């Protein structure tokens, strides 16, 4: 027991990383709050300042029942229509404990397509307690050499009977060498009734 106590005391005394170890800082760039919004568009602040941008999606709730949140990217024009190739999977578990599975979802992936990419793949209901949350990472969007990779991981209350916990796994790349300078979030159909999305840069 004394060994454990000593280790705990030593760990609690650490207040900063050693100078030889560099740690990335998470810098809040902007926050958008939905209120019956057609979409939440991030069109400024995405540039060469950071090599990685992180979007925190907090309790998005649809105005239309049974909806999936989607993302798209702007590559220098005015439209959010960057060409994308993606992979989509989910793990789910019903409230009554009768069903659970891990699945690849071919109906929601893209192959060299410009359309919106569903990221919260478990459709969210308009029930007052239903929402979706998650994190999208976008890597080196200002590169004009490489494709632009992105990864999403999220959770939602999926609209079924019984309802279920849906864990979304989405990854892919914008197959363009032009810089990505905008990111748009919206439901596949209908408005975003409420929710918050925060954009951070990682240095």
N, C-alpha and C positions, 0 to 999 in steps of 0.2 A: 504493500500500500504506500509506503514511503516513496518508492520509485515513481509511482503514478503521480503522487502529490508534487514531487519535485519537477516532473515534466510539465504538469499543468501550470505550476508557478513560472517556469521558464517560458512557456508559450504565452502566458498572459503579459509577460514583460516586453514582448515584441510589439513595438509601435510603428515601425517603418521597415521597408525592405532595405537590405544592405545595399550600399552604393554600387556594388558590382552587378546587381540584378535590376534590370529595367522593367517597369510595369506600365502597361498602357493606361492612359487616363480616359475616362468616359465623360465626354463633354456634351451637355444638352444643347442642341442647336435650335430646335423649335418644337412646339406642342400644338396640336390641332384637336379641337373638340367638336364632335358631330352633334348636330341638332336637326334631324330630318334632312340630312345632307346627301346629295346625289353621290358625292365622293369626297375623299380627303386627299388633296394633291400637295405634294412636297416639290416645289419648283425652284427653290432657292436654297443655297447652302450646301448643295451636293457638288463638290468640286475636288480639286487636287489637294485640298487642305488635309484630308484624312485618307488613309488607305482602306479603312473599313467604316461603313455606316451601319448603325443598328436602329431598328424601328421596334418600339415596344407598343404592342396593341393591347389595350386594356378595356375589357368589358364592352366590346362592340355588340350592338343589339339591332336587329333588322326591323324595318317598318313593315316588311312583307314576310309572311310566314315561310318557314322552310327554306332558308337562304344560306349560301356559302360566301364567305368573304374572299375576294380575289385581289390580285396585284397586277400592275403592268408598269412598264418602264418607257421613258422618253429618251430618244437617242439623238437629240439635237434639233428635231423639228418641233412642231406644236402638238403633235399627237403622241399618245401613249400606245405605241404599237411596235416596240422593238421585237425582232425575231427571237423566239425562245425555244429551247428544247429542255424538257423537264422530266422528273420522275416523282411519282406520288404514291404514298402508302399511308395506312392508318392502322392503329390498334384501338379496339373498342371493348366495352364491357357494359352490359345492361344493368339497370338499377335493381332488377329482381334476381340478378346473379345467375340467370339461365343461359346466357350466351356471352362469349368472348372470342375474339379472333384478331389475327393480324393479316392484313390484305394489301396487295398492290392494286391500285385503282387505275385501270387503263382508260376509263372514260373521262378522267380528269387530267391526264398528262398531255403534253404538247410535243410535237415533232416539227421543228422549223415553222412555227406558227406565230402570228402577231396578236392573237386574241388574249383576253384576260386569263390569268392563271389562278384557279382556285387555290387558296392556301389553308383556310380553315375548312377542311373537307367534310366535316360532319355538319350537315345543314342545321342551322340554329332556328329555333321557333320564336314566335313573338310573345311567348309566355313571359310574365314580368320577371321571373327569376332566371331566364335563359340568356346566355351571352357567350362570347368567345374571346380568348386571350392568346397571345403568342409573341414570338420574337422573330423578326426577319433580319438576316445579315446580308449586306451587299458589299462585295469586295472590290476595291480599287476601281470605282466607277469611271474615273477620269482617264484610265489607260486607253491609249490609242493603238496598243500593240496586241493585247490579249482580249479574249471574250470576258464577259463580266459574270462571275459566279454569284449565286445567291442561295441561301439556305433558310428554310422556315421550320419552326417547331411550335405547335400550338395545341390548345385544349378547348373543347366546346361541349355544351350540352346538346346532343343531337336530337332532332325532332323525330322520335319514334314512339311506339307504344309497346313496352315501357320505354321511357327515355334512356339514353345511354351516354356514358363518358366516351368522347372521341378524341384520340390523340393523333394529330396530323403531322406528317413528315413529308416535306416538299423540298426538292433541290433541283437546280438547273443552272442554265447560263443564258445570257443574252448573247446571241451569236452575231455580234457586231464588233467592229474595231473602233467605231465612233464612241465618244464618251457618253455615258448615261448621266443625264442632268436633271431627271425628274422621276418621281415615283408616285403612283396613284393607287389608292385603296378604295374599293367599292364592293357592294354586294352584287352577285351575278344578276339579280333583279331587285328593283326597289331601292329605297333610300336607306342610309344608315340612320336609324332613329336616334341612337346615342352611342357614346363611346369616346375614348381618348387614344390618340396615337402620338407618341413622342419619338423624335429623331435625334440620335446621338452620333457623334464622331468619336472614333477611337484612334488616339495618337500612338 
